[in-house]
Amino acid sequence: MSLGKPALLGGSALFDTPIPLIRPTLQVDDELFAELREILECGLLTNSSRVAAFEDRAAEFLGVAHVVALSSCTTGLMLVLRSLGISGEVVLPSFTFMASGHAALWNGLTPVFAEIDVDTANLDPAAAEAVLTARTGAVLATHVFGAPADADALEKVTRRAGIPLVFDAAHGFGAVYPDGRKVGCRGLAEVFSLSPTKTLVSGEGGLVATNDDALAAELRVAREYGNPGTYDSLFAGLNGRMTEWNALLGRRNLERLPGWLDARRAAAARYLARLSEIPGLRFQRIPAGAVSTYKDFAFRVRADEFGTSRDALVRALREENIPTRRYFDPPLHGQTAYRAFATTPLPRTELVSAQAITLPLYSHMAPSQVDTICAAIERIHGHAPEIARVAAQDGKGATVPR
Ligand SMILES: *Cc1c(COP(=O)(O)O)cnc(C)c1O
């Protein structure tokens, strides 16, 4: 089959209209609406029996003692860091979503950025250890794109230092560690996001998974303004509650999640099989025995081998009506809110940020859509010199809106 000219060079776009980058897969049926009606008719709209039921199911699924449902992952991260009662520094990767750092800043903690491993895109435990000081209060690691971080090595580092380890598991609901246990059970706590771009969706929402009884109890008070029920607030908590219909959505979607994750992994495998044939594309290394959620299908573009920069590929794909995202570019230390904390060079983070691209991926994506996106990348690679020239000429290659 002749692939024809890329749309950027005057060929016709492979999709007639822009396809979505991300679409949540949801279980929508009469049962859902019947339960929603029950919630609305009984008037208990927030933090009631559906939230409790969802927490129980999630704890069972994850294999942890406690799950505390919150209004978002950001809220969860803020409240977990608050509960540590620490001051000083938190070590975290710069190659993560801004909310990881925000949780530190909201607690008056100083973010200290540590390097990632270029191949896994996750926090490098040795690099994290290298930036620990007497002021370090905790390490916060992210399971980037849903690939489990090296929890064994990170736990060794934090145990030696006598400080807690917390995971931003926003991408990781359904991921599996190399020992076969689900992401959610390591460190002091792992914090999931249930927002529409994540694997388990409740609309908005977050879940803290922990085996620490005291932390779970404290979070239940913290999400109620710090009010233990006596109206004598114990500390400055938040309104961090989950609504009953968010919990309903989360619980119903959790029932179907294993199959949806399988479908997502199949789509990722389909991408991987075909795109691995193209020179210059570097895929995230998933640790042996671990299972990623593929919250994102991400890879790096090496311009010297692929023939165009990542940004020129982004631009050329946009002309094919294929949206992409440059996750995470800029990394935290390149963002305005974090400039003051960009104290050491992070060349590995900057390299990955400059080369990273994520493609459309959702659980109910048709295999033919994956194939068409692969074909688009193949034909862009096939015309790489001209694509690079056009992208450089109009200067837009580097300034496509994010
Ligand atoms: C989405 C995301 C968050 C924030 O989750 P919310 O539920 O929207 O607060 C935090 N960390 C990472 C890595 C994320 O991708």
The ligand as an ORCA input file, in Angstrom:
! r2SCAN-3c Opt
* xyz 0 1
  C      -3.585     14.012     36.926
  C      -2.426     14.009     37.837
  C      -2.509     14.519     39.132
  C      -3.685     15.290     39.619
  O      -4.841     14.554     39.729
  P      -6.217     15.299     40.103
  O      -7.134     14.186     40.451
  O      -6.642     16.037     38.876
  O      -5.936     16.192     41.248
  C      -1.424     14.377     39.971
  N      -0.302     13.798     39.558
  C      -0.158     13.304     38.305
  C       1.115     12.639     37.920
  C      -1.216     13.425     37.397
  O      -1.080     13.000     36.141
*
